[in-house]
Amino acid sequence: MDVPQEQEVAVKVQLSNMEKKLVLVFTRNPEFGKVKTRLAASIGKQNALEVYIHLLKHTKNCLSQVNASKRVLYTEVIGQNDIWDDSLFDKELQKGNDLGARMKNAFEKGFKDGFNKIVIVGSDLPTLASDDIKNAFLLLDKNDVVIGPAEDGGYYLLGLKSIPDGIFENKVWGTNTVLNDTLKNISTKKTAFLKMKNDIDTLEDLKNIPEFKKYL
């Protein structure tokens, strides 16, 4: 059956819009003794690995519901036959000497690839929802930057349409100064904020998450 011309045009427009949006997620290869090391000091390496795998699966499920291209960037080796379905997720390696450099390189490549809205999200957020990512893209319609602030003084989500000067440089990554230092770099940019969330790094972070109470 022939598809009406107006439907063909609508489909092409939809695909074009989808291809301009990109979600990035950084992930560590889930290996025993190499993930959630601070948490492992309290609950053991095997339990920490189980927690991390749970968080990865939750992140994957959230991203799968977002109408955008998706790219997973691994720390050491690109995963094969893992939870990240090759038909849904592009796979690459992170490149750079620190987290800032790795994020900058990932954003630069995304923009070079033709995307005009890019959102990066953490992979260790038990309360992350697909709506958080969808809202970030919507907010980028009228804002230059979207930030999801984290309770530890960093951020769990960053959305950009271009890369502001200095946003990825001169930060002490992993500390409570990251968000404030980032805000200084974007003081002249129109910025929107999502709800604050907490990621999982320590035993204390597990206490309010029902599915993790068995590890306490």
PyMOL commands that set and color helices and strands:
alter all, ss='L'
color gray80, all
select helices_A, chain A and resi 5-19+37-43+45-64+99-112+130-139+178-185+203-206+210-215
alter helices_A, ss='H'
color red, helices_A
select strands_A, chain A and resi 21-27+69-74+90-93+117-121+145-149+155-160+191-193
alter strands_A, ss='S'
color yellow, strands_A
deselect
rebuild
show_as cartoon
